[in-house]
Amino acid sequence: MIRHLCLIGILALLFVAGTWHDGFPLEEMETPHLAKSEGIEGGEKTSLGARTVVIPTPVWVIGSYDKEGKPNVMTSSWVGICCSKPASLMTCLRKATYTHGNIMERKAFTVNIAAESSAHQAAYVGRVSGRNVDKFKKTGLTPIKSSLVDAPYIKEFPLIVECRLTKTVELGSHTMFIGEIRDVKADQTILSEAGVPDIEKLKPFVFAPGSSKFYGIGQSLGSVSDLAKATENK
């Protein structure tokens, strides 16, 4: 009986440990789904079930302070632009994450977008918890206190977005944090002649749910207007 209870306790601890990463969802822990082919008008497709394997997703590193003022960063891929006026973006986090509590406490966060050369740092800060590790010390990254919002950003990352929390939405396993963009800061080296971030100079990367891998951005396929005209002129 005692051995049985101990085994249950160990399994419970392993389960909790496996869900306390600050960053990426653990797709490898999902229940496997058997693919099945379905006839659909115009072609046959394979059903994968209701899963988060839609690719690709961005790789954003979220910066925050805890209630003692300790800076922390985590990597999130459940993210995106969500409004133009006011300019706003969102990130979705599990309540178990350290960053979730930080944003609720400080009502602010930053988005830090890394170049390919910092992929290893982005991967690391998404796989360990700030409760146990000083991620800035471990990675050698430098926290800079934002003058606009109550959150730090990463000096070495070339594109920064400073956000004030305006709304939270409880979705189920995740909370959606909507932040109003107060400023976007960029290294001069990644700006185009028009003064906006240039994807070819920045060299960001994306995350592929399901494979849990990072991928670089490929070559340009052309401007949206030119590609649309190609169809219009057929």
N, C-alpha and C positions, 0 to 999 in steps of 0.2 A: 504493500500500500504506500509506504513512504517513498520507495523507489519510483512508483507511478506518479506521485505528486511532484517529486523533484523533476521528473522528465517533462511534465506539463509546464512547470515553471521555467525550465530551460528553453523550451520551445516558445513560450510566450516572450521571453527576453529577446530571443533571436528575431521574432516577428517585429517587436518594437524597434530593435536596432535597424532592421532592414527598411523601416519606413521613416526614419529620422534623418535621412539625407536632406541637405538644404536645397538641392537643385533638382536634377532631372528625375522624372518619374521612372520607376523601375519596371520597364516593359518586360524584362526577362522574368519578372515574378508574376506576370499575368497568367491566368489559366489558359493553356493552349486551346486554340480553336481549330477545328477541322475545317479546311476549306471545302466548299462545295460549289459546283458549277450550276449556274442558273441560266436558262434561256431568257434573254431579254430582247425586245424588239430591235432588230438590226445587228444583233451579235450576242455572243455568249460571254458572260463575265463570271468571275469567281467571288463568291460571298466570303468575306473575312469576318463578319460579325460586327457588333457595335464596339469598336476598339479605337484607341487613339494612335492609329498608325497612318495618319494623313501626313504626307511629306511634301515639301520640307517645312521646318519651323525655324524661326530666328534663334540666335544665341545672344541673349542679353544678360549682362551681369548686373544684378540689382544691389545698390548700395543703401545702407541704413545704419542708424545708431540705435543701440539698446538703451534702456532707461538709465544706465550709468554713464552713457556717453561713449561706450566702446564701439568703434567702427567695424562694420561687417559687410561682406559681399557674398552673394550666392548667384548661381547661374539658373536662369529660368528660360524655358522655351514656349511656355503657354502665354504668349505675349502678342501685342500688336497695337497699331494705331486704331483708335476707336471714334474720334471726332475731330472735325476741322475747326469749328468755332463753338466753344473755346478749344484751342489745340490740345488734344488729350490722347493719352495712351493707356493701355491696361496691361497688368500682369496678374496671373492667377496662381495662387500659392496654397499649399496645404496648411491647415492650422498647426500641424506638428512642427513646422519649420521655425527656426529661430527668427528669420526675417519677418514672418507673419506677425509675430508679437511686436517686433521693432516698429513696423509700419503702423500698426494699431496705436502704439505708444506715441510715436513722433509725428504722425500724420504727414509723412513726406518720404520720398525715396528718389534715388537717381538710377538712370539706365546708362550703363557703360558698355559701349560696343567695341569689341576687340578686333585687331587685325589677325591674320592667320598666324603671325609669329607668336601670338599670345594664346594660341589654342590650348596649350598644355595647362596654362594658368586658369583659363576658363573652365576646363574640365575638372581641375582639382577643386576649385571653390564650389562646384556643384555636387561634389561627392563626399564632403565632410561637413559636419555641423559647427557653426560658430560658437555653440555652447562649449565645445571641447577644444577648439583650435583657434588660435589667432591667425586668421588666414592672410592678413597683410604681412605679418612677420614671416610666415612660412613661405609665401610666394615672392617676397621681396617687393611687392607692389606698395605704392605710396598713397595713403588716404589724404584727400584735400577736403577741407570743410567748405561746403557750399555757402555763399553769402546770401543766397536767395531762399533756400529751403533747409530744413533741419535734417540734413543727410550728407554723407560724404560721397565724393566721387574718386575715381582712380586716375591719378596723374598720368600714368603711362599709357592709358587707352586713348585712342585718337578722337573718339566721338562720344560726347557726354550729353545726357538730357536730364535736366533738373525738374522734378515734379512735386507738386503739392497735392496731397490726397484730397479728393473731392467726394468720392463715393465708394462704398463697398457693397458687393452683391454676393450673397451666399448661394453657391451653385450646387453644393452637394459635397463632394470630396475636397473641393477647392473654394477659396474666396477670391472673387475678382476685385482687385484694387484698381480704381480708375484715378489717374493722376493728371491734373492740368499741367501742361508744359509751361514752365516759367522761363526757361532759356535752353538753347542748344549751344554747346561749346564744341569747337572743332580745332584740331591742329591745322595750321596753314598748309601743311604738306598734303592734306587729303582734299583740299578744296579745288573745285573747277574754276575756270575763268569767270564763270557767272557767280562765284562765291557760295556755291552749295556743295555738300559732300559728294565726292566722286567715287563711285563704287570700285572702279578699277585702281584708284590710288589707295583707298582704304583697305581693300582686300578683306572684307568680312567673310564669315562662313556660316553655314547652317547646320542644323541637327536633324537627323533622320530617325524619328521614332520607329521602333521595331528592330532596327539594326544597332541603335545606340552609338552611331558614328557621326563625326563631324565631316562636312564636305565643303570644299572651297566653291567659290562662285565661278561659273564658266564664262565663255566669251559672250559678248553682246549679240543678241539676235536681231537687233535693229530697233529703231524708235517705234513707239506705239502707233503713231500716225502713219508711218511708212508701211508697217505690217498690216494695218487696217486697210490701207489703199490697195494692197496686193489682193485682198479679197474683194473689195469693191469693184476693182477693174476686171475681174474674171468674167 
